[in-house]
Structures are given as C-alpha cells and as structure tokens.
Amino acid sequence: MCEDDAWFFNNGFADELISLEKQLGLEPRDRMSILCIHDLHRTPRQYLPDIITSHDYVITDEPVLVFRKSKGG
C-alpha cells in the first residue's frame, strides 16, 4: 500500500495518522515489512518529530542517508 499522507494532514486527521504509524511500528505480524513514504515538502514540520520517532529506520533520498532508532528508544 502506498498513500500520500498529505491528505490526512490537509483534512484534519494528523493525530490519527501519527497514532496509526506508532501502532504499526510496535510489532508487525508474521514477519511483515512496512515501508512508509512521506513527502517532506508536503508534511507539516510540527509533525516530523512524531513521524520520525515512530519508525525504527528512516531513509532520506537527498542526500541518501539511513538512520536507525537506538534500542533504548
């Protein structure tokens, strides 16, 4: 599934989106991999810390960088 998250922000569902992302990141079932894609140009800046911390890995495209959440959180 691939969806542009800007729709959620533009229609007042930012908190629901953040909550969903945090729940999905807790323990994916059946060895499932989930790839979230966010257009940082369309994502309100105030939500970036919550989005980033709800993921174990963050990969940026320009420049290409990979960040991994520490085991302590």
CHARMM internal coordinates of N, CA and C (Angstrom, degrees):
IC EDIT
DIST 1 N 1 CA 1.4407
DIST 1 CA 1 C 1.5165
ANGL 1 N 1 CA 1 C 108.60
DIST 1 C 2 N 1.2864
ANGL 1 CA 1 C 2 N 117.43
DIHE 1 N 1 CA 1 C 2 N 134.77
DIST 2 N 2 CA 1.4555
ANGL 1 C 2 N 2 CA 121.91
DIHE 1 CA 1 C 2 N 2 CA 176.02
DIST 2 CA 2 C 1.5256
ANGL 2 N 2 CA 2 C 107.50
DIHE 1 C 2 N 2 CA 2 C -134.25
DIST 2 C 3 N 1.2965
ANGL 2 CA 2 C 3 N 116.03
DIHE 2 N 2 CA 2 C 3 N 125.85
DIST 3 N 3 CA 1.4614
ANGL 2 C 3 N 3 CA 120.58
DIHE 2 CA 2 C 3 N 3 CA -177.28
DIST 3 CA 3 C 1.5216
ANGL 3 N 3 CA 3 C 109.01
DIHE 2 C 3 N 3 CA 3 C -140.64
DIST 3 C 4 N 1.2837
ANGL 3 CA 3 C 4 N 115.95
DIHE 3 N 3 CA 3 C 4 N 141.89
DIST 4 N 4 CA 1.4520
ANGL 3 C 4 N 4 CA 121.60
DIHE 3 CA 3 C 4 N 4 CA 176.63
DIST 4 CA 4 C 1.5287
ANGL 4 N 4 CA 4 C 107.83
DIHE 3 C 4 N 4 CA 4 C -78.81
DIST 4 C 5 N 1.3096
ANGL 4 CA 4 C 5 N 116.74
DIHE 4 N 4 CA 4 C 5 N 117.23
DIST 5 N 5 CA 1.4611
ANGL 4 C 5 N 5 CA 120.24
DIHE 4 CA 4 C 5 N 5 CA -176.82
DIST 5 CA 5 C 1.5249
ANGL 5 N 5 CA 5 C 113.50
DIHE 4 C 5 N 5 CA 5 C -72.06
DIST 5 C 6 N 1.3170
ANGL 5 CA 5 C 6 N 118.08
DIHE 5 N 5 CA 5 C 6 N -11.30
DIST 6 N 6 CA 1.4623
ANGL 5 C 6 N 6 CA 120.65
DIHE 5 CA 5 C 6 N 6 CA -179.44
DIST 6 CA 6 C 1.5317
ANGL 6 N 6 CA 6 C 111.08
DIHE 5 C 6 N 6 CA 6 C -58.95
DIST 6 C 7 N 1.3162
ANGL 6 CA 6 C 7 N 118.16
DIHE 6 N 6 CA 6 C 7 N -32.00
DIST 7 N 7 CA 1.4646
ANGL 6 C 7 N 7 CA 120.85
DIHE 6 CA 6 C 7 N 7 CA 179.34
DIST 7 CA 7 C 1.5259
ANGL 7 N 7 CA 7 C 110.09
DIHE 6 C 7 N 7 CA 7 C -58.98
DIST 7 C 8 N 1.3293
ANGL 7 CA 7 C 8 N 116.88
DIHE 7 N 7 CA 7 C 8 N -43.63
DIST 8 N 8 CA 1.4617
ANGL 7 C 8 N 8 CA 120.80
DIHE 7 CA 7 C 8 N 8 CA -179.49
DIST 8 CA 8 C 1.5227
ANGL 8 N 8 CA 8 C 111.28
DIHE 7 C 8 N 8 CA 8 C -61.81
DIST 8 C 9 N 1.3288
ANGL 8 CA 8 C 9 N 116.69
DIHE 8 N 8 CA 8 C 9 N -44.96
DIST 9 N 9 CA 1.4618
ANGL 8 C 9 N 9 CA 121.07
DIHE 8 CA 8 C 9 N 9 CA 179.69
DIST 9 CA 9 C 1.5280
ANGL 9 N 9 CA 9 C 111.33
DIHE 8 C 9 N 9 CA 9 C -65.39
DIST 9 C 10 N 1.3103
ANGL 9 CA 9 C 10 N 116.65
DIHE 9 N 9 CA 9 C 10 N -42.26
DIST 10 N 10 CA 1.4675
ANGL 9 C 10 N 10 CA 120.83
DIHE 9 CA 9 C 10 N 10 CA -176.83
DIST 10 CA 10 C 1.5223
ANGL 10 N 10 CA 10 C 113.56
DIHE 9 C 10 N 10 CA 10 C -71.93
DIST 10 C 11 N 1.3361
ANGL 10 CA 10 C 11 N 117.22
DIHE 10 N 10 CA 10 C 11 N -17.43
DIST 11 N 11 CA 1.4610
ANGL 10 C 11 N 11 CA 120.84
DIHE 10 CA 10 C 11 N 11 CA -177.10
DIST 11 CA 11 C 1.5249
ANGL 11 N 11 CA 11 C 113.44
DIHE 10 C 11 N 11 CA 11 C -114.27
DIST 11 C 12 N 1.3311
ANGL 11 CA 11 C 12 N 116.53
DIHE 11 N 11 CA 11 C 12 N 18.84
DIST 12 N 12 CA 1.4550
ANGL 11 C 12 N 12 CA 121.09
DIHE 11 CA 11 C 12 N 12 CA 173.07
DIST 12 CA 12 C 1.5211
ANGL 12 N 12 CA 12 C 115.91
DIHE 11 C 12 N 12 CA 12 C 79.44
DIST 12 C 13 N 1.3301
ANGL 12 CA 12 C 13 N 117.61
DIHE 12 N 12 CA 12 C 13 N 21.16
DIST 13 N 13 CA 1.4609
ANGL 12 C 13 N 13 CA 120.80
DIHE 12 CA 12 C 13 N 13 CA -178.96
DIST 13 CA 13 C 1.5292
ANGL 13 N 13 CA 13 C 112.81
DIHE 12 C 13 N 13 CA 13 C -112.69
DIST 13 C 14 N 1.3167
ANGL 13 CA 13 C 14 N 116.98
DIHE 13 N 13 CA 13 C 14 N 28.28
DIST 14 N 14 CA 1.4722
ANGL 13 C 14 N 14 CA 120.82
DIHE 13 CA 13 C 14 N 14 CA -177.87
DIST 14 CA 14 C 1.5200
ANGL 14 N 14 CA 14 C 111.38
DIHE 13 C 14 N 14 CA 14 C -61.49
DIST 14 C 15 N 1.3286
ANGL 14 CA 14 C 15 N 118.35
DIHE 14 N 14 CA 14 C 15 N -46.16
DIST 15 N 15 CA 1.4667
ANGL 14 C 15 N 15 CA 120.95
DIHE 14 CA 14 C 15 N 15 CA -178.43
DIST 15 CA 15 C 1.5217
ANGL 15 N 15 CA 15 C 111.41
DIHE 14 C 15 N 15 CA 15 C -63.03
DIST 15 C 16 N 1.3206
ANGL 15 CA 15 C 16 N 117.12
DIHE 15 N 15 CA 15 C 16 N -38.04
DIST 16 N 16 CA 1.4674
ANGL 15 C 16 N 16 CA 120.82
DIHE 15 CA 15 C 16 N 16 CA 178.61
DIST 16 CA 16 C 1.5326
ANGL 16 N 16 CA 16 C 110.93
DIHE 15 C 16 N 16 CA 16 C -66.55
DIST 16 C 17 N 1.3229
ANGL 16 CA 16 C 17 N 116.70
DIHE 16 N 16 CA 16 C 17 N -40.26
DIST 17 N 17 CA 1.4611
ANGL 16 C 17 N 17 CA 120.60
DIHE 16 CA 16 C 17 N 17 CA 178.32
DIST 17 CA 17 C 1.5230
ANGL 17 N 17 CA 17 C 110.50
DIHE 16 C 17 N 17 CA 17 C -63.89
DIST 17 C 18 N 1.3229
ANGL 17 CA 17 C 18 N 117.29
DIHE 17 N 17 CA 17 C 18 N -47.04
DIST 18 N 18 CA 1.4634
ANGL 17 C 18 N 18 CA 121.23
DIHE 17 CA 17 C 18 N 18 CA 179.59
DIST 18 CA 18 C 1.5233
ANGL 18 N 18 CA 18 C 109.96
DIHE 17 C 18 N 18 CA 18 C -60.40
DIST 18 C 19 N 1.3252
ANGL 18 CA 18 C 19 N 117.59
DIHE 18 N 18 CA 18 C 19 N -43.79
DIST 19 N 19 CA 1.4599
ANGL 18 C 19 N 19 CA 121.95
DIHE 18 CA 18 C 19 N 19 CA 179.25
DIST 19 CA 19 C 1.5281
ANGL 19 N 19 CA 19 C 110.96
DIHE 18 C 19 N 19 CA 19 C -61.16
DIST 19 C 20 N 1.3259
ANGL 19 CA 19 C 20 N 117.09
DIHE 19 N 19 CA 19 C 20 N -44.04
DIST 20 N 20 CA 1.4611
ANGL 19 C 20 N 20 CA 121.34
DIHE 19 CA 19 C 20 N 20 CA 178.57
DIST 20 CA 20 C 1.5202
ANGL 20 N 20 CA 20 C 110.78
DIHE 19 C 20 N 20 CA 20 C -61.15
DIST 20 C 21 N 1.3168
ANGL 20 CA 20 C 21 N 117.13
DIHE 20 N 20 CA 20 C 21 N -45.97
DIST 21 N 21 CA 1.4659
ANGL 20 C 21 N 21 CA 120.40
DIHE 20 CA 20 C 21 N 21 CA -178.81
DIST 21 CA 21 C 1.5259
ANGL 21 N 21 CA 21 C 111.12
DIHE 20 C 21 N 21 CA 21 C -62.53
DIST 21 C 22 N 1.3223
ANGL 21 CA 21 C 22 N 117.34
DIHE 21 N 21 CA 21 C 22 N -39.30
DIST 22 N 22 CA 1.4668
ANGL 21 C 22 N 22 CA 120.38
DIHE 21 CA 21 C 22 N 22 CA 178.56
DIST 22 CA 22 C 1.5162
ANGL 22 N 22 CA 22 C 110.58
DIHE 21 C 22 N 22 CA 22 C -65.76
DIST 22 C 23 N 1.3419
ANGL 22 CA 22 C 23 N 117.86
DIHE 22 N 22 CA 22 C 23 N -41.02
DIST 23 N 23 CA 1.4624
ANGL 22 C 23 N 23 CA 121.33
DIHE 22 CA 22 C 23 N 23 CA 179.34
DIST 23 CA 23 C 1.5308
ANGL 23 N 23 CA 23 C 111.21
DIHE 22 C 23 N 23 CA 23 C -66.15
DIST 23 C 24 N 1.3212
ANGL 23 CA 23 C 24 N 117.41
DIHE 23 N 23 CA 23 C 24 N -42.89
DIST 24 N 24 CA 1.4655
ANGL 23 C 24 N 24 CA 120.79
DIHE 23 CA 23 C 24 N 24 CA 179.36
DIST 24 CA 24 C 1.5194
ANGL 24 N 24 CA 24 C 111.22
DIHE 23 C 24 N 24 CA 24 C -63.16
DIST 24 C 25 N 1.3206
ANGL 24 CA 24 C 25 N 116.75
DIHE 24 N 24 CA 24 C 25 N -33.32
DIST 25 N 25 CA 1.4583
ANGL 24 C 25 N 25 CA 120.89
DIHE 24 CA 24 C 25 N 25 CA -177.52
DIST 25 CA 25 C 1.5120
ANGL 25 N 25 CA 25 C 114.30
DIHE 24 C 25 N 25 CA 25 C -78.24
DIST 25 C 26 N 1.3258
ANGL 25 CA 25 C 26 N 118.45
DIHE 25 N 25 CA 25 C 26 N -12.30
DIST 26 N 26 CA 1.4586
ANGL 25 C 26 N 26 CA 120.35
DIHE 25 CA 25 C 26 N 26 CA -176.94
DIST 26 CA 26 C 1.5223
ANGL 26 N 26 CA 26 C 112.50
DIHE 25 C 26 N 26 CA 26 C -67.83
DIST 26 C 27 N 1.3135
ANGL 26 CA 26 C 27 N 117.15
DIHE 26 N 26 CA 26 C 27 N -52.52
DIST 27 N 27 CA 1.4542
ANGL 26 C 27 N 27 CA 120.24
DIHE 26 CA 26 C 27 N 27 CA -177.83
DIST 27 CA 27 C 1.5230
ANGL 27 N 27 CA 27 C 110.60
DIHE 26 C 27 N 27 CA 27 C -162.36
DIST 27 C 28 N 1.3304
ANGL 27 CA 27 C 28 N 117.05
DIHE 27 N 27 CA 27 C 28 N 87.51
DIST 28 N 28 CA 1.4660
ANGL 27 C 28 N 28 CA 118.77
DIHE 27 CA 27 C 28 N 28 CA 176.54
DIST 28 CA 28 C 1.5253
ANGL 28 N 28 CA 28 C 110.36
DIHE 27 C 28 N 28 CA 28 C -59.87
DIST 28 C 29 N 1.3196
ANGL 28 CA 28 C 29 N 116.55
DIHE 28 N 28 CA 28 C 29 N 142.48
DIST 29 N 29 CA 1.4657
ANGL 28 C 29 N 29 CA 121.81
DIHE 28 CA 28 C 29 N 29 CA -177.69
DIST 29 CA 29 C 1.5169
ANGL 29 N 29 CA 29 C 112.21
DIHE 28 C 29 N 29 CA 29 C -87.57
DIST 29 C 30 N 1.3052
ANGL 29 CA 29 C 30 N 114.10
DIHE 29 N 29 CA 29 C 30 N 153.59
DIST 30 N 30 CA 1.4722
ANGL 29 C 30 N 30 CA 122.13
DIHE 29 CA 29 C 30 N 30 CA 172.68
DIST 30 CA 30 C 1.5257
ANGL 30 N 30 CA 30 C 112.89
DIHE 29 C 30 N 30 CA 30 C 53.59
DIST 30 C 31 N 1.3220
ANGL 30 CA 30 C 31 N 115.64
DIHE 30 N 30 CA 30 C 31 N 41.34
DIST 31 N 31 CA 1.4705
ANGL 30 C 31 N 31 CA 121.30
DIHE 30 CA 30 C 31 N 31 CA 177.52
DIST 31 CA 31 C 1.5215
ANGL 31 N 31 CA 31 C 111.78
DIHE 30 C 31 N 31 CA 31 C 55.59
DIST 31 C 32 N 1.2991
ANGL 31 CA 31 C 32 N 116.67
DIHE 31 N 31 CA 31 C 32 N 35.59
DIST 32 N 32 CA 1.4522
ANGL 31 C 32 N 32 CA 123.46
DIHE 31 CA 31 C 32 N 32 CA -177.85
DIST 32 CA 32 C 1.5325
ANGL 32 N 32 CA 32 C 110.15
DIHE 31 C 32 N 32 CA 32 C -78.54
DIST 32 C 33 N 1.3019
ANGL 32 CA 32 C 33 N 116.54
DIHE 32 N 32 CA 32 C 33 N 142.36
DIST 33 N 33 CA 1.4614
ANGL 32 C 33 N 33 CA 122.13
DIHE 32 CA 32 C 33 N 33 CA 172.78
DIST 33 CA 33 C 1.5142
ANGL 33 N 33 CA 33 C 108.61
DIHE 32 C 33 N 33 CA 33 C -106.34
DIST 33 C 34 N 1.3176
ANGL 33 CA 33 C 34 N 115.66
DIHE 33 N 33 CA 33 C 34 N 138.95
DIST 34 N 34 CA 1.4616
ANGL 33 C 34 N 34 CA 120.86
DIHE 33 CA 33 C 34 N 34 CA 179.63
DIST 34 CA 34 C 1.5200
ANGL 34 N 34 CA 34 C 107.46
DIHE 33 C 34 N 34 CA 34 C -124.36
DIST 34 C 35 N 1.3145
ANGL 34 CA 34 C 35 N 116.46
DIHE 34 N 34 CA 34 C 35 N 130.06
DIST 35 N 35 CA 1.4519
ANGL 34 C 35 N 35 CA 121.85
DIHE 34 CA 34 C 35 N 35 CA 178.51
DIST 35 CA 35 C 1.5264
ANGL 35 N 35 CA 35 C 108.01
DIHE 34 C 35 N 35 CA 35 C -116.44
DIST 35 C 36 N 1.3168
ANGL 35 CA 35 C 36 N 116.11
DIHE 35 N 35 CA 35 C 36 N 114.21
DIST 36 N 36 CA 1.4680
ANGL 35 C 36 N 36 CA 121.22
DIHE 35 CA 35 C 36 N 36 CA 177.47
DIST 36 CA 36 C 1.5190
ANGL 36 N 36 CA 36 C 108.19
DIHE 35 C 36 N 36 CA 36 C -98.49
DIST 36 C 37 N 1.3152
ANGL 36 CA 36 C 37 N 115.65
DIHE 36 N 36 CA 36 C 37 N 137.01
DIST 37 N 37 CA 1.4589
ANGL 36 C 37 N 37 CA 120.82
DIHE 36 CA 36 C 37 N 37 CA -179.65
DIST 37 CA 37 C 1.5265
ANGL 37 N 37 CA 37 C 107.87
DIHE 36 C 37 N 37 CA 37 C -122.24
DIST 37 C 38 N 1.3106
ANGL 37 CA 37 C 38 N 115.35
DIHE 37 N 37 CA 37 C 38 N 127.28
DIST 38 N 38 CA 1.4630
ANGL 37 C 38 N 38 CA 120.38
DIHE 37 CA 37 C 38 N 38 CA -179.80
DIST 38 CA 38 C 1.5255
ANGL 38 N 38 CA 38 C 109.12
DIHE 37 C 38 N 38 CA 38 C -127.51
DIST 38 C 39 N 1.3021
ANGL 38 CA 38 C 39 N 116.21
DIHE 38 N 38 CA 38 C 39 N 131.83
DIST 39 N 39 CA 1.4586
ANGL 38 C 39 N 39 CA 121.58
DIHE 38 CA 38 C 39 N 39 CA 173.90
DIST 39 CA 39 C 1.5265
ANGL 39 N 39 CA 39 C 106.34
DIHE 38 C 39 N 39 CA 39 C -87.18
DIST 39 C 40 N 1.3189
ANGL 39 CA 39 C 40 N 116.62
DIHE 39 N 39 CA 39 C 40 N 104.57
DIST 40 N 40 CA 1.4630
ANGL 39 C 40 N 40 CA 120.51
DIHE 39 CA 39 C 40 N 40 CA -175.32
DIST 40 CA 40 C 1.5148
ANGL 40 N 40 CA 40 C 113.14
DIHE 39 C 40 N 40 CA 40 C -65.23
DIST 40 C 41 N 1.3234
ANGL 40 CA 40 C 41 N 117.18
DIHE 40 N 40 CA 40 C 41 N -18.57
DIST 41 N 41 CA 1.4660
ANGL 40 C 41 N 41 CA 120.40
DIHE 40 CA 40 C 41 N 41 CA 176.54
DIST 41 CA 41 C 1.5262
ANGL 41 N 41 CA 41 C 111.53
DIHE 40 C 41 N 41 CA 41 C -75.12
DIST 41 C 42 N 1.3397
ANGL 41 CA 41 C 42 N 116.80
DIHE 41 N 41 CA 41 C 42 N -20.64
DIST 42 N 42 CA 1.4665
ANGL 41 C 42 N 42 CA 120.97
DIHE 41 CA 41 C 42 N 42 CA -177.82
DIST 42 CA 42 C 1.5291
ANGL 42 N 42 CA 42 C 112.95
DIHE 41 C 42 N 42 CA 42 C -111.21
DIST 42 C 43 N 1.3266
ANGL 42 CA 42 C 43 N 117.08
DIHE 42 N 42 CA 42 C 43 N -2.61
DIST 43 N 43 CA 1.4568
ANGL 42 C 43 N 43 CA 121.97
DIHE 42 CA 42 C 43 N 43 CA -179.87
DIST 43 CA 43 C 1.5174
ANGL 43 N 43 CA 43 C 109.47
DIHE 42 C 43 N 43 CA 43 C -95.27
DIST 43 C 44 N 1.3301
ANGL 43 CA 43 C 44 N 118.34
DIHE 43 N 43 CA 43 C 44 N 124.68
DIST 44 N 44 CA 1.4678
ANGL 43 C 44 N 44 CA 119.95
DIHE 43 CA 43 C 44 N 44 CA 178.82
DIST 44 CA 44 C 1.5343
ANGL 44 N 44 CA 44 C 110.92
DIHE 43 C 44 N 44 CA 44 C -58.21
DIST 44 C 45 N 1.3169
ANGL 44 CA 44 C 45 N 115.95
DIHE 44 N 44 CA 44 C 45 N 132.42
DIST 45 N 45 CA 1.4651
ANGL 44 C 45 N 45 CA 122.51
DIHE 44 CA 44 C 45 N 45 CA -174.56
DIST 45 CA 45 C 1.5264
ANGL 45 N 45 CA 45 C 113.59
DIHE 44 C 45 N 45 CA 45 C -56.43
DIST 45 C 46 N 1.3204
ANGL 45 CA 45 C 46 N 118.14
DIHE 45 N 45 CA 45 C 46 N -33.05
DIST 46 N 46 CA 1.4627
ANGL 45 C 46 N 46 CA 119.46
DIHE 45 CA 45 C 46 N 46 CA -176.30
DIST 46 CA 46 C 1.5272
ANGL 46 N 46 CA 46 C 112.59
DIHE 45 C 46 N 46 CA 46 C -65.92
DIST 46 C 47 N 1.3466
ANGL 46 CA 46 C 47 N 117.76
DIHE 46 N 46 CA 46 C 47 N -17.60
DIST 47 N 47 CA 1.4599
ANGL 46 C 47 N 47 CA 121.09
DIHE 46 CA 46 C 47 N 47 CA -179.79
DIST 47 CA 47 C 1.5270
ANGL 47 N 47 CA 47 C 113.22
DIHE 46 C 47 N 47 CA 47 C -94.65
DIST 47 C 48 N 1.3075
ANGL 47 CA 47 C 48 N 118.21
DIHE 47 N 47 CA 47 C 48 N -9.65
DIST 48 N 48 CA 1.4625
ANGL 47 C 48 N 48 CA 120.48
DIHE 47 CA 47 C 48 N 48 CA -176.57
DIST 48 CA 48 C 1.5284
ANGL 48 N 48 CA 48 C 113.75
DIHE 47 C 48 N 48 CA 48 C -58.90
DIST 48 C 49 N 1.3440
ANGL 48 CA 48 C 49 N 120.44
DIHE 48 N 48 CA 48 C 49 N -44.33
DIST 49 N 49 CA 1.4759
ANGL 48 C 49 N 49 CA 118.17
DIHE 48 CA 48 C 49 N 49 CA 179.01
DIST 49 CA 49 C 1.5255
ANGL 49 N 49 CA 49 C 112.84
DIHE 48 C 49 N 49 CA 49 C -58.45
DIST 49 C 50 N 1.3303
ANGL 49 CA 49 C 50 N 118.13
DIHE 49 N 49 CA 49 C 50 N -42.13
DIST 50 N 50 CA 1.4712
ANGL 49 C 50 N 50 CA 120.80
DIHE 49 CA 49 C 50 N 50 CA 178.87
DIST 50 CA 50 C 1.5221
ANGL 50 N 50 CA 50 C 111.59
DIHE 49 C 50 N 50 CA 50 C -66.14
DIST 50 C 51 N 1.3153
ANGL 50 CA 50 C 51 N 117.10
DIHE 50 N 50 CA 50 C 51 N -40.74
DIST 51 N 51 CA 1.4632
ANGL 50 C 51 N 51 CA 120.54
DIHE 50 CA 50 C 51 N 51 CA 179.70
DIST 51 CA 51 C 1.5271
ANGL 51 N 51 CA 51 C 110.05
DIHE 50 C 51 N 51 CA 51 C -64.67
DIST 51 C 52 N 1.3137
ANGL 51 CA 51 C 52 N 116.59
DIHE 51 N 51 CA 51 C 52 N -47.01
DIST 52 N 52 CA 1.4597
ANGL 51 C 52 N 52 CA 120.59
DIHE 51 CA 51 C 52 N 52 CA -177.19
DIST 52 CA 52 C 1.5274
ANGL 52 N 52 CA 52 C 111.13
DIHE 51 C 52 N 52 CA 52 C -64.21
DIST 52 C 53 N 1.3221
ANGL 52 CA 52 C 53 N 117.63
DIHE 52 N 52 CA 52 C 53 N -45.56
DIST 53 N 53 CA 1.4689
ANGL 52 C 53 N 53 CA 120.01
DIHE 52 CA 52 C 53 N 53 CA -176.50
DIST 53 CA 53 C 1.5284
ANGL 53 N 53 CA 53 C 113.42
DIHE 52 C 53 N 53 CA 53 C -73.93
DIST 53 C 54 N 1.3237
ANGL 53 CA 53 C 54 N 118.24
DIHE 53 N 53 CA 53 C 54 N -12.04
DIST 54 N 54 CA 1.4630
ANGL 53 C 54 N 54 CA 119.90
DIHE 53 CA 53 C 54 N 54 CA 178.15
DIST 54 CA 54 C 1.5278
ANGL 54 N 54 CA 54 C 112.23
DIHE 53 C 54 N 54 CA 54 C -86.08
DIST 54 C 55 N 1.3193
ANGL 54 CA 54 C 55 N 117.33
DIHE 54 N 54 CA 54 C 55 N 2.12
DIST 55 N 55 CA 1.4665
ANGL 54 C 55 N 55 CA 121.81
DIHE 54 CA 54 C 55 N 55 CA -178.87
DIST 55 CA 55 C 1.5198
ANGL 55 N 55 CA 55 C 110.63
DIHE 54 C 55 N 55 CA 55 C -119.85
DIST 55 C 56 N 1.3308
ANGL 55 CA 55 C 56 N 116.01
DIHE 55 N 55 CA 55 C 56 N 145.62
DIST 56 N 56 CA 1.4647
ANGL 55 C 56 N 56 CA 120.50
DIHE 55 CA 55 C 56 N 56 CA 176.58
DIST 56 CA 56 C 1.5243
ANGL 56 N 56 CA 56 C 111.80
DIHE 55 C 56 N 56 CA 56 C -74.17
DIST 56 C 57 N 1.3212
ANGL 56 CA 56 C 57 N 115.80
DIHE 56 N 56 CA 56 C 57 N -34.39
DIST 57 N 57 CA 1.4606
ANGL 56 C 57 N 57 CA 121.23
DIHE 56 CA 56 C 57 N 57 CA 178.61
DIST 57 CA 57 C 1.5207
ANGL 57 N 57 CA 57 C 109.00
DIHE 56 C 57 N 57 CA 57 C -128.30
DIST 57 C 58 N 1.3251
ANGL 57 CA 57 C 58 N 115.36
DIHE 57 N 57 CA 57 C 58 N 145.98
DIST 58 N 58 CA 1.4604
ANGL 57 C 58 N 58 CA 121.73
DIHE 57 CA 57 C 58 N 58 CA 173.28
DIST 58 CA 58 C 1.5234
ANGL 58 N 58 CA 58 C 106.69
DIHE 57 C 58 N 58 CA 58 C -130.94
DIST 58 C 59 N 1.3266
ANGL 58 CA 58 C 59 N 116.00
DIHE 58 N 58 CA 58 C 59 N 127.59
DIST 59 N 59 CA 1.4616
ANGL 58 C 59 N 59 CA 122.09
DIHE 58 CA 58 C 59 N 59 CA 179.25
DIST 59 CA 59 C 1.5183
ANGL 59 N 59 CA 59 C 107.53
DIHE 58 C 59 N 59 CA 59 C -119.48
DIST 59 C 60 N 1.3087
ANGL 59 CA 59 C 60 N 116.56
DIHE 59 N 59 CA 59 C 60 N 127.27
DIST 60 N 60 CA 1.4665
ANGL 59 C 60 N 60 CA 120.36
DIHE 59 CA 59 C 60 N 60 CA 177.11
DIST 60 CA 60 C 1.5291
ANGL 60 N 60 CA 60 C 108.68
DIHE 59 C 60 N 60 CA 60 C -103.36
DIST 60 C 61 N 1.3436
ANGL 60 CA 60 C 61 N 115.89
DIHE 60 N 60 CA 60 C 61 N 157.15
DIST 61 N 61 CA 1.4603
ANGL 60 C 61 N 61 CA 118.32
DIHE 60 CA 60 C 61 N 61 CA -176.64
DIST 61 CA 61 C 1.5198
ANGL 61 N 61 CA 61 C 114.23
DIHE 60 C 61 N 61 CA 61 C -101.69
DIST 61 C 62 N 1.3057
ANGL 61 CA 61 C 62 N 119.42
DIHE 61 N 61 CA 61 C 62 N -26.19
DIST 62 N 62 CA 1.4680
ANGL 61 C 62 N 62 CA 120.45
DIHE 61 CA 61 C 62 N 62 CA 179.93
DIST 62 CA 62 C 1.5133
ANGL 62 N 62 CA 62 C 109.31
DIHE 61 C 62 N 62 CA 62 C -141.63
DIST 62 C 63 N 1.2983
ANGL 62 CA 62 C 63 N 119.68
DIHE 62 N 62 CA 62 C 63 N 98.01
DIST 63 N 63 CA 1.4635
ANGL 62 C 63 N 63 CA 128.12
DIHE 62 CA 62 C 63 N 63 CA -1.39
DIST 63 CA 63 C 1.5271
ANGL 63 N 63 CA 63 C 110.20
DIHE 62 C 63 N 63 CA 63 C -78.36
DIST 63 C 64 N 1.3287
ANGL 63 CA 63 C 64 N 116.23
DIHE 63 N 63 CA 63 C 64 N 161.65
DIST 64 N 64 CA 1.4576
ANGL 63 C 64 N 64 CA 120.31
DIHE 63 CA 63 C 64 N 64 CA 178.95
DIST 64 CA 64 C 1.5293
ANGL 64 N 64 CA 64 C 108.38
DIHE 63 C 64 N 64 CA 64 C -74.13
DIST 64 C 65 N 1.3210
ANGL 64 CA 64 C 65 N 115.41
DIHE 64 N 64 CA 64 C 65 N 115.15
DIST 65 N 65 CA 1.4642
ANGL 64 C 65 N 65 CA 122.70
DIHE 64 CA 64 C 65 N 65 CA 178.94
DIST 65 CA 65 C 1.5198
ANGL 65 N 65 CA 65 C 108.52
DIHE 64 C 65 N 65 CA 65 C -138.26
DIST 65 C 66 N 1.3288
ANGL 65 CA 65 C 66 N 117.20
DIHE 65 N 65 CA 65 C 66 N 149.50
DIST 66 N 66 CA 1.4599
ANGL 65 C 66 N 66 CA 122.48
DIHE 65 CA 65 C 66 N 66 CA 177.34
DIST 66 CA 66 C 1.5258
ANGL 66 N 66 CA 66 C 107.76
DIHE 65 C 66 N 66 CA 66 C -123.79
DIST 66 C 67 N 1.3270
ANGL 66 CA 66 C 67 N 116.13
DIHE 66 N 66 CA 66 C 67 N 127.57
DIST 67 N 67 CA 1.4530
ANGL 66 C 67 N 67 CA 122.26
DIHE 66 CA 66 C 67 N 67 CA 177.52
DIST 67 CA 67 C 1.5256
ANGL 67 N 67 CA 67 C 108.02
DIHE 66 C 67 N 67 CA 67 C -118.38
DIST 67 C 68 N 1.3415
ANGL 67 CA 67 C 68 N 116.51
DIHE 67 N 67 CA 67 C 68 N 139.74
DIST 68 N 68 CA 1.4630
ANGL 67 C 68 N 68 CA 121.33
DIHE 67 CA 67 C 68 N 68 CA 178.46
DIST 68 CA 68 C 1.5269
ANGL 68 N 68 CA 68 C 108.97
DIHE 67 C 68 N 68 CA 68 C -121.43
DIST 68 C 69 N 1.3352
ANGL 68 CA 68 C 69 N 116.08
DIHE 68 N 68 CA 68 C 69 N 134.13
DIST 69 N 69 CA 1.4520
ANGL 68 C 69 N 69 CA 121.15
DIHE 68 CA 68 C 69 N 69 CA 178.38
DIST 69 CA 69 C 1.5210
ANGL 69 N 69 CA 69 C 108.82
DIHE 68 C 69 N 69 CA 69 C -65.22
DIST 69 C 70 N 1.3334
ANGL 69 CA 69 C 70 N 116.56
DIHE 69 N 69 CA 69 C 70 N 137.38
DIST 70 N 70 CA 1.4597
ANGL 69 C 70 N 70 CA 120.00
DIHE 69 CA 69 C 70 N 70 CA 176.59
DIST 70 CA 70 C 1.5263
ANGL 70 N 70 CA 70 C 109.47
DIHE 69 C 70 N 70 CA 70 C -70.08
DIST 70 C 71 N 1.3192
ANGL 70 CA 70 C 71 N 117.17
DIHE 70 N 70 CA 70 C 71 N 156.90
DIST 71 N 71 CA 1.4641
ANGL 70 C 71 N 71 CA 121.01
DIHE 70 CA 70 C 71 N 71 CA -177.64
DIST 71 CA 71 C 1.5051
ANGL 71 N 71 CA 71 C 112.05
DIHE 70 C 71 N 71 CA 71 C -63.47
DIST 71 C 72 N 1.3189
ANGL 71 CA 71 C 72 N 118.43
DIHE 71 N 71 CA 71 C 72 N -25.77
DIST 72 N 72 CA 1.4517
ANGL 71 C 72 N 72 CA 121.64
DIHE 71 CA 71 C 72 N 72 CA 179.00
DIST 72 CA 72 C 1.5104
ANGL 72 N 72 CA 72 C 112.92
DIHE 71 C 72 N 72 CA 72 C -79.03
DIST 72 C 73 N 1.3144
ANGL 72 CA 72 C 73 N 118.26
DIHE 72 N 72 CA 72 C 73 N -4.51
DIST 73 N 73 CA 1.4549
ANGL 72 C 73 N 73 CA 120.99
DIHE 72 CA 72 C 73 N 73 CA 178.68
DIST 73 CA 73 C 1.4561
ANGL 73 N 73 CA 73 C 110.70
DIHE 72 C 73 N 73 CA 73 C 114.50
END
COOR INIT
IC SEED 1 N 1 CA 1 C
IC BUILD
